[in-house]
Amino acid sequence: MTERITKHKILDDLELNIVPFTWNNHTLYGNEGESVTAALLANNIRKIREHEKDGQPRGMYCNIGHCSECRVTVNGKRNQRACLTPLVQDMVIEQQFEIPYVVKEGSPYV
């Protein structure tokens, strides 16, 4: 079910509070309070979205909120950074396909 490390010889054992969430209409399970990216990684999901221009797969990059590569739609709210969003029970997370509102038409970054 998970790729999560729960026992570590130096760190304390991880206390889990496993909750369901939805990723692209599939029910998965994660540890409540961990980042959405951690929950997706623990479920062996590496591709979070596709680049809007060339369709190349995008996943976690910086994992500290700077790059926006992990932006997703959470409970209907677009452009949420999965690396900064804590997982809660029954959260609905979807891959985002459209250009975010922060990138303007004609930008060299698109």
N, C-alpha and C positions, 0 to 999 in steps of 0.2 A: 504494500500500500504506500510506503513512504521511503524516500531516500534520506530522510532526516537522521542526523546523529542524535541519539537519545542517551547514550552512555559514553562517558569520556573518562579516561584514567586520571586526568588532572582536574578538570572542571566538575562541578556538581552534575548529577543526573538531571536531565531536562524534565521538568514537570509539564505534562501535556494536558491541554484542555481542547480536545479535538472537536471541531465544529464543521458542519457542512457549508459549502459555498458553491456557487455555480460559475463555471468558466465556459463561455460560448455554448450554453445550453447543456453542459455536462456537469453532473454533481461530483464534486471532489471534496476532500477533507483536509483541513489544515489546523494548525495550532492557533487558537484565538489570541490576537494581539501581535503575532508575528507579521512581518510585512507581506503584502500580496506576492511580491517576487519570491520570498522564501517559501511561501505556500505552493506557488507554481513550480518552483525548483524541486521541492519535496515530492511533487507529483510527476516529476520527470518532464515538465513542460519547459522548453528552452526558448521557443519562438513566441514572442508576445504580440508582434504585429509585423506588417510588411511596409517597406518604404513606399511612400505615396507615388514616387516618380518611377522607380524601376522594379518594384515588387520584391526586392531582396528582403530576406528574413531579418528581423531585428529582435534583439533580446535584451537581457540585462547588460549594461555597459559599466557605468560608474557606480551604480547602486547607492548613491548618496544624494540624488535629486538634482544634479547639475545638468545632465545631458538630455533628459526628456525622451530617451529611447524607449523607456518602459511605459509610456503613456497609454492608458486604457480608459474605458468607460466603466464607472463604478456606480451601481444603482441609478443608471440613467444620466449621470453627470460625466461629461466628456473631459478629456485631457487631465486625468488624474495620474500622478506618478505612482506606479505600483510599488516602487521601492520605499516610498514614504507613507503609504497608506496601510494602516493596521487592519488585519483581517478580523472581521466580526461574523457572527453566525448568520447564515442565510444571505450573505452578500452576493450580489449579482455582478459579475465582472465579465466584460466583453472586449474582444479585440477591437481596436479602433482602426477604421479604414480611411477616413477622410483627413485632409490636411487640417492641422489644428488652427484655431483662430489666431494664434500668435504669429503664424507664418503668413506673410502677405503674398498675394499673387505676384509672380515675377521675381521672387526672391531667389538668389543663387543657391540657397540651401535646400530648395525643393527639387 
